[in-house]
């Protein structure tokens, strides 16, 4: 369920989004919340820690608290140990709320934001850098009646009652070492023993030439070659024009009988004697 954002007083953006002077009567917690709300709309970028390039959830917290001299780790897994734990009903503006990851059944820290709701106010609202596909970037969400209620882990307080750092992750710099002459260590050049190189022969021995055996010619091979040569020669010759000679068909038996009867001499009449 999307969080309903209440009307907030107009915020004047300054160059570089630097934190402006606190309003009269406003404590450091309110200043941190106001500065965090100035980053609304900044895109989400993995491992980002600058409004110029973008934020991830822990990078957004590190940037906001770092502007007020409070150091926080740039790792969500370490934010669960930042400061001290407080009850959810005792959350105040400037506290850090930690959630599990988005995986079903996850029990390890995976997301975090900065509480902006007043003490005892419900729903508990927070500003954070979200990687959601629908609406990513720095935005305001609420814990109750949302998916964050199932993923809620703890509220961590890194500021004491007066708004100063609890000292757990207070920004501190190591003392600078006194400048002095540093002796230059001699660089030893390792000696590498050279292996003896064998002299190469100036003349190479001639290798014996192996004669290849001549192919054995058999009568079958010769005859096959001649046969192929004859075929190739016949193929190159132009085809001779053939004249068909009409073939006379032999007469049938009935035809033969007629011809025999036609050429047979006529029989002389038989003379009969009269009595």
C-alpha positions in Angstrom: 0.0 0.0 0.0 1.4 3.3 -1.0 2.2 5.8 1.8 0.2 9.0 2.1 2.5 11.9 2.4 1.3 14.9 4.5 1.7 18.4 3.2 5.2 19.6 4.2 6.4 23.2 4.4 8.2 24.4 1.3 11.9 23.5 1.2 14.4 26.0 -0.3 17.1 24.2 -2.1 20.5 25.7 -1.9 23.5 25.2 -4.2 25.0 21.8 -3.7 22.2 20.8 -1.4 24.2 21.9 1.6 22.5 21.9 5.0 21.2 25.3 5.9 21.0 26.9 9.3 18.6 25.3 11.7 15.2 27.1 12.2 14.7 28.9 15.5 13.7 26.3 18.1 14.7 23.4 15.9 17.1 20.8 17.3 19.7 18.7 15.5 17.2 15.9 14.9 14.9 18.3 13.0 17.8 19.6 11.0 18.8 16.1 10.0 15.3 15.3 8.9 15.0 18.5 6.9 18.3 17.9 5.2 17.2 14.3 4.4 14.0 15.5 2.9 15.9 17.9 0.6 17.3 14.8 -1.2 13.8 13.6 -2.3 13.8 12.5 -5.9 17.5 11.7 -6.1 17.8 8.5 -8.2 18.8 5.2 -6.7 22.3 4.0 -7.6 24.0 0.9 -6.1 26.8 1.9 -3.7 26.0 5.6 -4.4 26.8 8.2 -1.7 26.4 11.5 -3.4 23.3 13.4 -4.7 25.2 14.2 -7.8 25.3 10.5 -8.9 22.7 8.9 -6.7 22.2 6.9 -3.4 21.7 3.4 -2.2 19.9 3.0 1.1 23.0 2.9 3.4 24.8 5.5 1.2 21.9 7.9 1.7 22.1 7.5 5.5 25.9 7.9 5.5 25.6 11.1 3.5 22.9 12.7 5.6 24.5 11.9 9.0 28.0 12.7 7.8 26.9 16.3 7.0 26.3 16.7 10.7 29.5 15.0 11.9 27.9 11.6 12.7 29.6 8.6 11.1 27.5 5.7 10.1 28.7 2.6 8.2 28.0 2.3 4.5 26.7 -1.2 4.9 23.1 -2.2 5.8 24.4 -5.3 7.6 26.4 -3.1 10.0 23.6 -0.6 10.5 21.8 -3.2 12.7 24.6 -2.6 15.2 24.8 1.2 15.0 24.0 3.1 18.1 21.6 1.4 20.5 18.2 -0.3 19.9 15.0 1.4 20.9 11.4 0.2 20.9 9.4 0.9 17.8 6.9 3.0 19.8 9.7 5.2 21.1 11.1 6.0 17.6 12.0 9.7 17.1 13.0 11.8 14.1 16.6 11.1 13.2 16.5 7.4 14.3 17.5 4.7 11.8 14.9 2.0 11.0 16.3 -1.3 9.7 14.5 -3.9 7.6 15.3 -7.3 6.2 15.9 -8.0 2.5 13.2 -8.4 -0.1 13.7 -12.2 -0.3 10.8 -14.3 1.2 11.8 -15.5 4.7 14.9 -13.3 4.9 16.2 -12.7 8.4 19.3 -10.6 7.6 19.4 -6.8 7.2 18.8 -5.6 3.7 17.3 -2.1 3.8 17.3 1.0 6.1 15.9 4.5 6.3 15.7 7.6 8.5 12.6 8.1 10.8 10.8 11.4 10.2 7.6 10.8 12.3 7.3 12.5 15.7 7.5 10.5 19.0 4.4 8.3 19.3 3.0 9.2 15.8 1.5 6.4 13.7 2.0 5.3 11.1 5.8 5.3 11.5 7.1 7.2 8.4 10.7 7.2 7.1 12.7 8.6 4.2 14.9 6.2 2.3 16.6 5.5 -1.0 14.5 2.7 -2.6 15.4 0.4 -5.4 11.7 -0.5 -6.2 11.0 -0.9 -9.9 7.8 1.1 -9.8 9.1 4.2 -7.9 12.8 4.1 -7.1 15.0 6.8 -5.6 14.8 8.8 -2.4 11.1 8.9 -1.2 8.9 8.7 1.9 7.3 5.4 3.0 5.5 4.0 6.1 5.9 0.9 8.1 2.3 0.1 9.0 -0.1 -1.4 6.4 2.8 -2.0 3.9 5.3 -4.6 3.0 7.8 -3.0 5.3 5.8 -4.1 8.4 6.6 -7.7 7.6 10.3 -6.9 7.0 10.7 -4.6 10.1 13.7 -5.6 12.3 14.7 -2.7 14.7 14.9 1.0 15.3 18.5 2.1 16.1 19.3 5.4 17.8 22.7 7.0 16.9 21.8 10.4 18.5 21.3 10.9 22.3 18.6 13.0 23.9 20.2 16.3 22.9 20.7 15.3 19.3 24.5 14.6 19.6 26.2 11.5 18.5 26.1 8.5 21.0 29.8 8.0 20.3 29.4 4.5 18.8 30.0 5.7 15.3 31.2 9.2 16.0 33.3 10.7 13.2 36.9 10.7 14.3 40.1 11.0 12.5 43.4 9.3 13.5 46.1 11.6 14.8 48.5 12.7 12.2 51.9 11.2 12.4 54.7 13.8 12.9 56.5 14.5 9.7 60.1 13.2 9.8 62.8 11.9 7.6 62.1 8.4 6.5 65.2 6.4 5.9 65.2 4.9 2.4 65.6 1.2 2.5 68.4 -0.1 0.2 67.1 -2.0 -2.6 68.9 -5.3 -3.0 69.2 -6.5 -6.5 69.0 -10.3 -6.6 71.8 -12.0 -8.4 70.6 -14.6 -10.8 73.1 -17.3 -11.6 73.5 -17.6 -15.4 73.3 -21.2 -16.6 76.1 -22.3 -19.0 75.0 -22.1 -22.6 76.1 -24.9 -24.9 77.8 -23.8 -28.1 75.6 -24.4 -31.2 77.2 -26.3 -34.1 78.2 -24.1 -37.0 77.4 -26.8 -39.6 74.4 -29.0 -39.7 74.8 -32.6 -40.7 73.1 -33.5 -43.9 70.1 -35.6 -43.5 69.8 -38.7 -45.6 67.3 -38.4 -48.4 64.7 -41.1 -48.6 63.6 -42.2 -52.0 60.0 -42.7 -52.5 59.0 -46.1 -54.0 57.8 -45.9 -57.6 54.3 -47.0 -58.1 53.9 -50.5 -59.4 52.4 -50.7 -62.8 50.4 -53.8 -63.6 48.7 -54.9 -66.7 45.3 -54.2 -65.2 46.4 -50.6 -64.5 47.7 -50.1 -68.1 44.6 -51.6 -69.6 42.4 -49.4 -67.4 44.3 -46.3 -68.5 43.9 -47.2 -72.1 40.3 -47.8 -71.7 39.8 -44.4 -70.1 41.9 -42.7 -72.8 39.7 -44.3 -75.5 36.6 -43.1 -73.8 38.0 -39.6 -73.5 39.0 -39.6 -77.2 35.5 -40.8 -78.2 33.9 -38.2 -76.1 35.9 -35.4 -77.9 34.9 -36.6 -81.4 31.8 -35.2 -82.9 29.0 -37.6 -83.1 28.6 -39.0 -86.6 25.3 -38.3 -88.4 23.5 -41.6 -88.7 21.1 -42.3 -91.6 18.4 -44.7 -90.8 17.9 -47.4 -93.5 14.3 -48.5 -93.8 13.9 -52.1 -92.8 11.5 -54.1 -94.9 9.2 -56.2 -92.9 8.8 -59.8 -93.7 5.4 -60.6 -95.2 3.0 -62.5 -93.1 1.8 -66.1 -93.8 -1.4 -65.0 -95.4 0.5 -62.5 -97.6 2.9 -65.2 -98.6 0.0 -67.5 -99.6 -1.5 -64.9 -101.8 1.8 -64.2 -103.5 2.3 -67.9 -104.1 -1.1 -68.3 -105.6 -0.6 -65.2 -107.8 2.7 -66.5 -109.3 1.6 -70.2 -109.7 0.9 -71.2 -113.4 -2.7 -71.9 -114.2 -3.6 -75.6 -114.4 -4.6 -76.9 -117.9 -8.1 -78.0 -118.2 -8.6 -81.8 -118.0 -10.0 -83.2 -121.2 -12.6 -85.8 -120.9 -13.3 -88.4 -123.5 -16.8 -88.6 -124.9 -18.3 -91.9 -125.1 
